[in-house]
Amino acid sequence: MKTARGIHLLWICLTLFSCVEGLGQQASLPTGERCGLGIVMEKYFRQHPEYKSEFEKRQQAFQARYETMLRQKAAAPALLQRANAIMTIPVVVHIVLPDPSIVTDDQVQSEIDVLNADYAGLNADSTNIPPAFKGVFGKSQIRFCLAEHDPTGESSNGIVRVSSGTVSVAGQNDPVKSSSSGGSDAWNISKYLNIWVCDMQGGLLGYCFLPQTPGLPDAEVGVVNNYTAFGTIGTAQAPYDKGRTTTHEIGHYFNLIHIWGASGCDASCSDSDGVADTPNQNACTFGAPAFPLTDVCNTVAPGIMFMNYMDYSDDGVMCLFTQGQVDRMETALTTLPDRTPLLSSDGCTPAIVYNIDASAKSVSEPGKNVIICGNTIVPKVVIKNSGSTVLSSVKLNVSVDGQAPISTDLNINLAPFAEMTVSSNPVTSSGGSHTMKVYTSLPNGIADQNAANDTTNSVFSISDIKLTPITEDFETISFPANFWSNGNNSSNAAFNWKRVSNARHSGTASAKIDNYNLNVPGGYADLRTPQLQVPLGIDSMKMTFWLAAALYDNNTSDTLEVLISNDCGQTYSSAYKKWGQALNTHGNGLFVTSDYIPISSEWRQDTVDLTPFALGRSGNFIVTFRDINNYGNNIYIDDVNVRTRTLPARVKSSGYLISPNPFTSQFIIQNFPSSGNLKSIAIYNSVGQIVWYRTYSLGTADNYIPVYLGNVAAGIYNVHMIYKDKVVNDRIVKMN
Ligand SMILES: [Zn+2]
C-alpha cells in the first residue's frame, strides 16, 4: 500500500470561533479519522480565498441570529412553539460502488431509522447518557424520509444505484457526485438531502460542506458517507455500524461543527463549537472511553461530552445532541436560504401518475467507449411509459449539436411503467465530438402531460480520417485534439489519458496516464489516433514515439501496449507491449515512490514496426496506446510520428537500394521485401581496405540501414553484401 499518500489535514480556522494562529501546520490524521469537514473546508478556501470573508460574515450573522433565538426562547418559550413542529427532510441515497447492490434497501432503511431515532432523541441507547448530561439532552423536530419521486416526477424509492469504481475524493469536484466521472448526479438540492454512499479515499468515514459556503455548486451539496459506516446491517463494519457517521455528517449539513471547536482534533480550551451547553473540549475523542473522561479544559467529572454525536467516539458510544445543538440545527433549517426550501419539498409525496406520459430515460447507443467510423449513426434510446395508459405511439426526436431534430414516428405497444429500447432514424454528423439531445413528444398523438421527464442527453464522437504521415505533439490545449480520442473500460471517467504541461519531450506538453493516483487494477485507458488512411501498396509502416515511465516498485508495474485495428476498433492486434524494467525510463532498477514527473533526460524514443499489419492491406487503421493499470506510476508519451513508406520500383526489382548515391556523409541501404536473409555488409575503399562492417544474425537486420561514412575521404567505395542466398556488389561515390 502507498502509505506515503495519506491525507494531511490543515487545521481550518472558521474564524467566527477563536482560532489560534500557528496551528496551520500539516499534521497526519489520527488513524480512523471519521470526518473530512476540516479537510474540505480548508481546501475549499485555499482554492477560493475570495469566498472566505463572505463565509465568515454569513457564519457570524448566523451565530447572532441563533443567539437571539435562544434569548427569545428563554424569555417566552411558548412563543416559539411551532404549529406544525415536525420537519421532515426528503432524502435520496446515491450508492456508487462496483456492485452497488451490496448496500441493500434494508440497509438504507436501517440508516433512516437511526436518523429518525437520533434526531428525535428516541434512540434506545439514550439511557447511556450520564446523569450529569441528561439535563441538556436535545430532542429535535427534524425527521427524514426516503424520496418517493425523483426530480422529474418519476416514482422512486429514494435510492439510486450506480455501478462504478469511482471513489470519493473529499472536496470540491468530488467524482462521486457527478455522472460524468462515474458517480451519481445530485438531485435538486432545494427538495432533497443528497447522501452519497461509496468508497472514500483516505479512509474517511464521511464529510459534508457546511451550509452557506459561498460559490459551492449545488451539485456538491450533501453528505458523503463511506459504505462501511452506513446503516446498521450489511456492509456496515464495527465500530462504525450504528449509523452514527450519517447522524454526525447531517449535523454538519445543519451547521453544527465538531464539539471540540472549529479547528482540528487538537484544538484548545478557548476554541468553541458555538454552542453553550456542550462542555469545552481540547481534542477529539476516539474509541470507547469510560465515563467520566476529563481533559485540560474539564479537569473534574463529568469532564467532556465524548458521547456527543459531534465527537469522534465509536458509534456505540455516541448517544446525544444537546438542546443547544438541536436549536442550532433548527435555526439553520428554518433560516438559512440553502436549507429552508427543504421545508416545503414534496419529495416524500408519491409520484403523480399522469394518463399520458412518455419519457426518454437514456441513450444506449452509441455508447461512450465506441469508436464511430463513418458519418451515420443510428441512436438507440430507452424510453418509458411513465403514464397509466398504454402507449401506442410516440415521436422520438434526436438533435445533434442543437440542430433541427431528426424525428422518428414509433408505433409501439408499451404497457404502463414499462420500458423499451427503440431505434431512431439515422442521424448524420461529421468527425469530432458532438452532443446529442433526445426527447419524446406527442405520446398517443397528444401533448405529453408531464414534460419534465421527456429529455435525455448524450455525447458521442466520430473518428475522422487522416492521411499518413501524421505527427502529434500534444501541444493543442484541448485534449485529445486533432481527432484523437480517449476510451477506457472503467466507469471511472478520471481514468483517461490527459494532457499535462509539467513534463514533455519537446514543446510544452505531453500526454500522461496517472497510474500513481488511479487505482483501477487491470483497467485500461486508451489513447487512439484518428483513422489513418493507408494507401494500398505501401512497403512499410512505422511509428516512433517518445516515452517516459517510472516504476513504483517491482510488484505494481503498469503496462503500455500499442494496438492496431483496421476494423474501426472491433478487433485489435498487439504491436508493442512493455512493462517492468523494459518500460522504465527513469533508470534501470530504480523506483519512484512519489507522483512521477520525468526530467528531460528520462525520455526514450521507441519504434513500433506496424508493417506486418498494413502490408498488403488498404483502408483505415487506428493505432491505440493502451495503459493497463496496476496502480504503479505514471506513463507519459510525446511526439508520436506514424509514417508509411513506399519503396522505389528499383528497390523492388533488384531487391535492394542504396541511396543517395553520390552521398556526402551518410547513405541508406534498404532491402526488399525484407532484410531477413542479410548476413553482412562490408564497405571497402578503392585499395581494398574495410572502412565499415556489420554482421547480422539471420532475420535481425532492419530493412532501413543507415551507414555513416562522414569521416572517410571522398572517392569510390565498394558495397559488399552477403545474403543467405546471394552476394551483391555495388559501388557508391562519396563527395566532399
Ligand atoms: Zn465531522
Boltz pocket constraint, residues with backbone or C-beta under 6 A from the ligand:
constraints:
  - pocket:
      binder: B
      contacts: [[A, 35], [A, 36], [A, 37], [A, 248], [A, 249], [A, 252], [A, 258], [A, 310]]
      max_distance: 6.0
